[in-house]
Amino acid sequence: MSLGLQATKRRMQSVASTRKITNAMHLVATSKFKAWKNKVDGTSIYADELKSLFAQIFVSLTDEEIENYFSKKKETGKKLYIIVTSSLGLCGGYNYNIYKEIKPLINKDDELIVIGTKGNNYFKRNGYNVNSDFENIYNSFSFLKVKDLANYALSRVRTLNVDSINIVYTKLVNSITFTPVIETLYPLSKDSLNVSLDITKKEEFVIIEPTPKEVLDVLVPLYFQNILYGRLVESGASEQASRRNAMEAATDNADELISKLQIDYNKARQSAITQEITEVVSGANALE
């Protein structure tokens, strides 16, 4: 067998070994995506009801009451961004799409809470003000960890360090499509809650007791914690879906490459056999 045939065969074996790895990662990502998708489905119903409750309360308040509750004694000009990235690679354009979406909007003075090792390394390397305390929040992910993150973020607003809290996450449209989204979580407004001016019978004005401020003091942290939890769950599902699609594409490419190499190998082998037969026949003719 010629050296060319040996090289082609070794490459086929190498690609086949890589294919086993990408296929295994595809199966693992598929399993993890299903688990995260179940969490998404479980949290969306509660989040929708909570948002509906807030919408009813906001409709019952005047714009002045809402503005007075969320007004600050001074404006800092700084924003807090919670940026959700991955800790592992091989997930396609998941992280790159987040960077591309947020980078034109953030300033060096803004505070960044970056979740995920990839994002932490990227933003630190580019000189941003990064808080890494919640980098590994997806390790043993739980609502209590998200609650700690939410309470810390709200404390930065209350102590007048930042003016607003924004989250940059990946919205799961379906198992194939996921898009980066920048959402303002605090302060709340009628626009952010999509409160309609047309009040249905279910959304009639409610009586708020004892006072709007006391009700909001209880509900705003609860709303913030649950919406933040839902966004992180959605990002977790999007990451696994992105990794699954990337590994599926890599496996398909490996199959195509193996098929092409097999054809090249067969052609080279046939050519070598033909050449050997020609040489034998030529040698036999020379002896006659």
TORKOL-4160 file (C-alpha; in steps of 0.2 Angstrom, whole numbers, padded with zeros to 4 digits, m for minus):
288
<pt num="1" X="0000" Y="0000" Z="0000"/>
<pt num="2" X="0007" Y="0017" Z="m0005"/>
<pt num="3" X="0011" Y="0031" Z="0007"/>
<pt num="4" X="m0004" Y="0041" Z="0000"/>
<pt num="5" X="m0016" Y="0027" Z="0004"/>
<pt num="6" X="m0009" Y="0025" Z="0022"/>
<pt num="7" X="m0011" Y="0044" Z="0025"/>
<pt num="8" X="m0029" Y="0044" Z="0019"/>
<pt num="9" X="m0033" Y="0029" Z="0030"/>
<pt num="10" X="m0025" Y="0038" Z="0045"/>
<pt num="11" X="m0035" Y="0053" Z="0042"/>
<pt num="12" X="m0051" Y="0043" Z="0040"/>
<pt num="13" X="m0048" Y="0035" Z="0057"/>
<pt num="14" X="m0044" Y="0052" Z="0065"/>
<pt num="15" X="m0060" Y="0060" Z="0058"/>
<pt num="16" X="m0070" Y="0045" Z="0064"/>
<pt num="17" X="m0063" Y="0047" Z="0082"/>
<pt num="18" X="m0067" Y="0065" Z="0082"/>
<pt num="19" X="m0085" Y="0061" Z="0076"/>
<pt num="20" X="m0087" Y="0050" Z="0091"/>
<pt num="21" X="m0083" Y="0064" Z="0102"/>
<pt num="22" X="m0094" Y="0077" Z="0094"/>
<pt num="23" X="m0109" Y="0064" Z="0093"/>
<pt num="24" X="m0107" Y="0060" Z="0111"/>
<pt num="25" X="m0107" Y="0079" Z="0115"/>
<pt num="26" X="m0122" Y="0081" Z="0104"/>
<pt num="27" X="m0132" Y="0068" Z="0114"/>
<pt num="28" X="m0126" Y="0075" Z="0131"/>
<pt num="29" X="m0132" Y="0093" Z="0126"/>
<pt num="30" X="m0148" Y="0086" Z="0120"/>
<pt num="31" X="m0152" Y="0078" Z="0137"/>
<pt num="32" X="m0147" Y="0094" Z="0146"/>
<pt num="33" X="m0157" Y="0105" Z="0134"/>
<pt num="34" X="m0173" Y="0094" Z="0138"/>
<pt num="35" X="m0170" Y="0097" Z="0157"/>
<pt num="36" X="m0168" Y="0116" Z="0155"/>
<pt num="37" X="m0183" Y="0116" Z="0143"/>
<pt num="38" X="m0193" Y="0108" Z="0157"/>
<pt num="39" X="m0188" Y="0122" Z="0169"/>
<pt num="40" X="m0192" Y="0135" Z="0156"/>
<pt num="41" X="m0210" Y="0128" Z="0154"/>
<pt num="42" X="m0211" Y="0127" Z="0173"/>
<pt num="43" X="m0206" Y="0145" Z="0177"/>
<pt num="44" X="m0215" Y="0154" Z="0162"/>
<pt num="45" X="m0233" Y="0151" Z="0169"/>
<pt num="46" X="m0228" Y="0158" Z="0186"/>
<pt num="47" X="m0219" Y="0173" Z="0178"/>
<pt num="48" X="m0234" Y="0177" Z="0167"/>
<pt num="49" X="m0246" Y="0177" Z="0181"/>
<pt num="50" X="m0234" Y="0188" Z="0192"/>
<pt num="51" X="m0232" Y="0200" Z="0177"/>
<pt num="52" X="m0251" Y="0201" Z="0175"/>
<pt num="53" X="m0252" Y="0205" Z="0194"/>
<pt num="54" X="m0240" Y="0219" Z="0192"/>
<pt num="55" X="m0249" Y="0225" Z="0176"/>
<pt num="56" X="m0265" Y="0227" Z="0186"/>
<pt num="57" X="m0256" Y="0236" Z="0200"/>
<pt num="58" X="m0247" Y="0248" Z="0188"/>
<pt num="59" X="m0264" Y="0252" Z="0179"/>
<pt num="60" X="m0271" Y="0256" Z="0196"/>
<pt num="61" X="m0257" Y="0269" Z="0200"/>
<pt num="62" X="m0255" Y="0286" Z="0192"/>
<pt num="63" X="m0239" Y="0290" Z="0183"/>
<pt num="64" X="m0234" Y="0302" Z="0197"/>
<pt num="65" X="m0236" Y="0288" Z="0210"/>
<pt num="66" X="m0225" Y="0276" Z="0200"/>
<pt num="67" X="m0212" Y="0290" Z="0196"/>
<pt num="68" X="m0212" Y="0295" Z="0215"/>
<pt num="69" X="m0208" Y="0277" Z="0220"/>
<pt num="70" X="m0194" Y="0274" Z="0208"/>
<pt num="71" X="m0187" Y="0291" Z="0208"/>
<pt num="72" X="m0169" Y="0294" Z="0215"/>
<pt num="73" X="m0162" Y="0308" Z="0224"/>
<pt num="74" X="m0148" Y="0309" Z="0212"/>
<pt num="75" X="m0143" Y="0302" Z="0195"/>
<pt num="76" X="m0126" Y="0293" Z="0194"/>
<pt num="77" X="m0126" Y="0290" Z="0175"/>
<pt num="78" X="m0120" Y="0272" Z="0178"/>
<pt num="79" X="m0130" Y="0257" Z="0174"/>
<pt num="80" X="m0128" Y="0239" Z="0180"/>
<pt num="81" X="m0128" Y="0225" Z="0167"/>
<pt num="82" X="m0131" Y="0207" Z="0171"/>
<pt num="83" X="m0123" Y="0198" Z="0157"/>
<pt num="84" X="m0126" Y="0179" Z="0155"/>
<pt num="85" X="m0113" Y="0169" Z="0145"/>
<pt num="86" X="m0106" Y="0151" Z="0146"/>
<pt num="87" X="m0092" Y="0144" Z="0156"/>
<pt num="88" X="m0089" Y="0131" Z="0142"/>
<pt num="89" X="m0085" Y="0132" Z="0124"/>
<pt num="90" X="m0091" Y="0123" Z="0108"/>
<pt num="91" X="m0108" Y="0131" Z="0108"/>
<pt num="92" X="m0107" Y="0140" Z="0091"/>
<pt num="93" X="m0110" Y="0159" Z="0091"/>
<pt num="94" X="m0119" Y="0159" Z="0108"/>
<pt num="95" X="m0106" Y="0170" Z="0117"/>
<pt num="96" X="m0101" Y="0180" Z="0102"/>
<pt num="97" X="m0119" Y="0186" Z="0099"/>
<pt num="98" X="m0120" Y="0192" Z="0117"/>
<pt num="99" X="m0104" Y="0202" Z="0115"/>
<pt num="100" X="m0109" Y="0210" Z="0098"/>
<pt num="101" X="m0126" Y="0215" Z="0106"/>
<pt num="102" X="m0120" Y="0223" Z="0122"/>
<pt num="103" X="m0103" Y="0230" Z="0118"/>
<pt num="104" X="m0109" Y="0246" Z="0108"/>
<pt num="105" X="m0120" Y="0251" Z="0123"/>
<pt num="106" X="m0109" Y="0249" Z="0139"/>
<pt num="107" X="m0097" Y="0261" Z="0145"/>
<pt num="108" X="m0081" Y="0258" Z="0156"/>
<pt num="109" X="m0090" Y="0266" Z="0171"/>
<pt num="110" X="m0104" Y="0254" Z="0170"/>
<pt num="111" X="m0105" Y="0239" Z="0182"/>
<pt num="112" X="m0105" Y="0222" Z="0175"/>
<pt num="113" X="m0110" Y="0206" Z="0184"/>
<pt num="114" X="m0105" Y="0193" Z="0172"/>
<pt num="115" X="m0111" Y="0175" Z="0173"/>
<pt num="116" X="m0100" Y="0162" Z="0165"/>
<pt num="117" X="m0081" Y="0160" Z="0163"/>
<pt num="118" X="m0080" Y="0165" Z="0145"/>
<pt num="119" X="m0089" Y="0182" Z="0148"/>
<pt num="120" X="m0078" Y="0186" Z="0163"/>
<pt num="121" X="m0062" Y="0183" Z="0154"/>
<pt num="122" X="m0068" Y="0193" Z="0139"/>
<pt num="123" X="m0074" Y="0208" Z="0148"/>
<pt num="124" X="m0059" Y="0209" Z="0160"/>
<pt num="125" X="m0048" Y="0207" Z="0145"/>
<pt num="126" X="m0056" Y="0222" Z="0137"/>
<pt num="127" X="m0054" Y="0233" Z="0153"/>
<pt num="128" X="m0072" Y="0234" Z="0160"/>
<pt num="129" X="m0078" Y="0235" Z="0178"/>
<pt num="130" X="m0082" Y="0217" Z="0181"/>
<pt num="131" X="m0090" Y="0209" Z="0196"/>
<pt num="132" X="m0086" Y="0190" Z="0196"/>
<pt num="133" X="m0095" Y="0185" Z="0212"/>
<pt num="134" X="m0108" Y="0176" Z="0203"/>
<pt num="135" X="m0098" Y="0169" Z="0189"/>
<pt num="136" X="m0102" Y="0151" Z="0193"/>
<pt num="137" X="m0120" Y="0153" Z="0197"/>
<pt num="138" X="m0124" Y="0139" Z="0185"/>
<pt num="139" X="m0114" Y="0127" Z="0196"/>
<pt num="140" X="m0128" Y="0119" Z="0207"/>
<pt num="141" X="m0140" Y="0131" Z="0200"/>
<pt num="142" X="m0155" Y="0136" Z="0211"/>
<pt num="143" X="m0167" Y="0149" Z="0215"/>
<pt num="144" X="m0158" Y="0154" Z="0231"/>
<pt num="145" X="m0142" Y="0158" Z="0221"/>
<pt num="146" X="m0153" Y="0169" Z="0210"/>
<pt num="147" X="m0161" Y="0177" Z="0225"/>
<pt num="148" X="m0144" Y="0182" Z="0231"/>
<pt num="149" X="m0139" Y="0190" Z="0214"/>
<pt num="150" X="m0156" Y="0199" Z="0214"/>
<pt num="151" X="m0154" Y="0206" Z="0231"/>
<pt num="152" X="m0136" Y="0212" Z="0227"/>
<pt num="153" X="m0142" Y="0220" Z="0211"/>
<pt num="154" X="m0156" Y="0229" Z="0220"/>
<pt num="155" X="m0144" Y="0235" Z="0234"/>
<pt num="156" X="m0133" Y="0244" Z="0221"/>
<pt num="157" X="m0148" Y="0254" Z="0215"/>
<pt num="158" X="m0154" Y="0258" Z="0233"/>
<pt num="159" X="m0137" Y="0264" Z="0238"/>
<pt num="160" X="m0137" Y="0275" Z="0223"/>
<pt num="161" X="m0122" Y="0267" Z="0215"/>
<pt num="162" X="m0131" Y="0264" Z="0198"/>
<pt num="163" X="m0147" Y="0271" Z="0190"/>
<pt num="164" X="m0154" Y="0255" Z="0182"/>
<pt num="165" X="m0152" Y="0236" Z="0181"/>
<pt num="166" X="m0152" Y="0228" Z="0164"/>
<pt num="167" X="m0150" Y="0210" Z="0159"/>
<pt num="168" X="m0142" Y="0203" Z="0143"/>
<pt num="169" X="m0147" Y="0186" Z="0140"/>
<pt num="170" X="m0152" Y="0174" Z="0126"/>
<pt num="171" X="m0170" Y="0172" Z="0123"/>
<pt num="172" X="m0176" Y="0154" Z="0118"/>
<pt num="173" X="m0187" Y="0156" Z="0103"/>
<pt num="174" X="m0187" Y="0137" Z="0099"/>
<pt num="175" X="m0175" Y="0123" Z="0099"/>
<pt num="176" X="m0166" Y="0131" Z="0083"/>
<pt num="177" X="m0168" Y="0149" Z="0086"/>
<pt num="178" X="m0162" Y="0159" Z="0100"/>
<pt num="179" X="m0158" Y="0178" Z="0100"/>
<pt num="180" X="m0148" Y="0189" Z="0112"/>
<pt num="181" X="m0159" Y="0202" Z="0121"/>
<pt num="182" X="m0156" Y="0217" Z="0132"/>
<pt num="183" X="m0170" Y="0220" Z="0145"/>
<pt num="184" X="m0172" Y="0233" Z="0158"/>
<pt num="185" X="m0177" Y="0225" Z="0174"/>
<pt num="186" X="m0177" Y="0240" Z="0186"/>
<pt num="187" X="m0184" Y="0253" Z="0187"/>
<pt num="188" X="m0201" Y="0246" Z="0181"/>
<pt num="189" X="m0213" Y="0255" Z="0170"/>
<pt num="190" X="m0229" Y="0253" Z="0161"/>
<pt num="191" X="m0219" Y="0251" Z="0145"/>
<pt num="192" X="m0208" Y="0237" Z="0152"/>
<pt num="193" X="m0223" Y="0228" Z="0158"/>
<pt num="194" X="m0233" Y="0230" Z="0142"/>
<pt num="195" X="m0247" Y="0237" Z="0151"/>
<pt num="196" X="m0262" Y="0240" Z="0139"/>
<pt num="197" X="m0272" Y="0256" Z="0140"/>
<pt num="198" X="m0287" Y="0245" Z="0136"/>
<pt num="199" X="m0292" Y="0238" Z="0153"/>
<pt num="200" X="m0302" Y="0221" Z="0152"/>
<pt num="201" X="m0314" Y="0215" Z="0165"/>
<pt num="202" X="m0301" Y="0204" Z="0173"/>
<pt num="203" X="m0289" Y="0219" Z="0174"/>
<pt num="204" X="m0301" Y="0232" Z="0182"/>
<pt num="205" X="m0293" Y="0244" Z="0194"/>
<pt num="206" X="m0288" Y="0236" Z="0211"/>
<pt num="207" X="m0288" Y="0243" Z="0228"/>
<pt num="208" X="m0271" Y="0244" Z="0235"/>
<pt num="209" X="m0269" Y="0243" Z="0254"/>
<pt num="210" X="m0261" Y="0248" Z="0265"/>
<pt num="211" X="m0252" Y="0260" Z="0253"/>
<pt num="212" X="m0244" Y="0258" Z="0235"/>
<pt num="213" X="m0227" Y="0260" Z="0242"/>
<pt num="214" X="m0229" Y="0246" Z="0255"/>
<pt num="215" X="m0236" Y="0234" Z="0242"/>
<pt num="216" X="m0222" Y="0238" Z="0230"/>
<pt num="217" X="m0209" Y="0236" Z="0243"/>
<pt num="218" X="m0215" Y="0218" Z="0245"/>
<pt num="219" X="m0219" Y="0214" Z="0227"/>
<pt num="220" X="m0204" Y="0223" Z="0218"/>
<pt num="221" X="m0191" Y="0211" Z="0225"/>
<pt num="222" X="m0202" Y="0196" Z="0222"/>
<pt num="223" X="m0205" Y="0201" Z="0204"/>
<pt num="224" X="m0187" Y="0205" Z="0201"/>
<pt num="225" X="m0181" Y="0188" Z="0208"/>
<pt num="226" X="m0193" Y="0178" Z="0198"/>
<pt num="227" X="m0190" Y="0187" Z="0182"/>
<pt num="228" X="m0171" Y="0186" Z="0184"/>
<pt num="229" X="m0173" Y="0167" Z="0188"/>
<pt num="230" X="m0183" Y="0165" Z="0172"/>
<pt num="231" X="m0171" Y="0174" Z="0161"/>
<pt num="232" X="m0156" Y="0164" Z="0168"/>
<pt num="233" X="m0166" Y="0148" Z="0165"/>
<pt num="234" X="m0170" Y="0153" Z="0147"/>
<pt num="235" X="m0151" Y="0157" Z="0144"/>
<pt num="236" X="m0146" Y="0140" Z="0151"/>
<pt num="237" X="m0158" Y="0131" Z="0139"/>
<pt num="238" X="m0152" Y="0142" Z="0124"/>
<pt num="239" X="m0134" Y="0138" Z="0128"/>
<pt num="240" X="m0137" Y="0119" Z="0128"/>
<pt num="241" X="m0148" Y="0121" Z="0112"/>
<pt num="242" X="m0134" Y="0131" Z="0104"/>
<pt num="243" X="m0121" Y="0118" Z="0109"/>
<pt num="244" X="m0132" Y="0104" Z="0103"/>
<pt num="245" X="m0134" Y="0112" Z="0086"/>
<pt num="246" X="m0115" Y="0115" Z="0084"/>
<pt num="247" X="m0111" Y="0097" Z="0089"/>
<pt num="248" X="m0124" Y="0090" Z="0077"/>
<pt num="249" X="m0117" Y="0101" Z="0063"/>
<pt num="250" X="m0099" Y="0095" Z="0067"/>
<pt num="251" X="m0105" Y="0077" Z="0067"/>
<pt num="252" X="m0113" Y="0079" Z="0050"/>
<pt num="253" X="m0098" Y="0088" Z="0043"/>
<pt num="254" X="m0087" Y="0073" Z="0050"/>
<pt num="255" X="m0099" Y="0061" Z="0041"/>
<pt num="256" X="m0097" Y="0070" Z="0025"/>
<pt num="257" X="m0078" Y="0071" Z="0026"/>
<pt num="258" X="m0077" Y="0053" Z="0030"/>
<pt num="259" X="m0088" Y="0049" Z="0015"/>
<pt num="260" X="m0077" Y="0060" Z="0004"/>
<pt num="261" X="m0061" Y="0052" Z="0011"/>
<pt num="262" X="m0068" Y="0035" Z="0008"/>
<pt num="263" X="m0071" Y="0039" Z="m0010"/>
<pt num="264" X="m0054" Y="0047" Z="m0012"/>
<pt num="265" X="m0046" Y="0031" Z="m0004"/>
<pt num="266" X="m0056" Y="0019" Z="m0015"/>
<pt num="267" X="m0050" Y="0029" Z="m0031"/>
<pt num="268" X="m0032" Y="0029" Z="m0025"/>
<pt num="269" X="m0033" Y="0011" Z="m0021"/>
<pt num="270" X="m0041" Y="0007" Z="m0038"/>
<pt num="271" X="m0027" Y="0017" Z="m0046"/>
<pt num="272" X="m0014" Y="0008" Z="m0037"/>
<pt num="273" X="m0021" Y="m0009" Z="m0041"/>
<pt num="274" X="m0022" Y="m0004" Z="m0060"/>
<pt num="275" X="m0005" Y="0003" Z="m0060"/>
<pt num="276" X="0002" Y="m0014" Z="m0052"/>
<pt num="277" X="m0008" Y="m0024" Z="m0065"/>
<pt num="278" X="m0001" Y="m0013" Z="m0079"/>
<pt num="279" X="0017" Y="m0016" Z="m0072"/>
<pt num="280" X="0014" Y="m0035" Z="m0071"/>
<pt num="281" X="0007" Y="m0035" Z="m0089"/>
<pt num="282" X="0021" Y="m0024" Z="m0096"/>
<pt num="283" X="0034" Y="m0035" Z="m0087"/>
<pt num="284" X="0027" Y="m0051" Z="m0094"/>
<pt num="285" X="0026" Y="m0043" Z="m0112"/>
<pt num="286" X="0045" Y="m0038" Z="m0110"/>
<pt num="287" X="0050" Y="m0057" Z="m0107"/>
<pt num="288" X="0041" Y="m0063" Z="m0122"/>
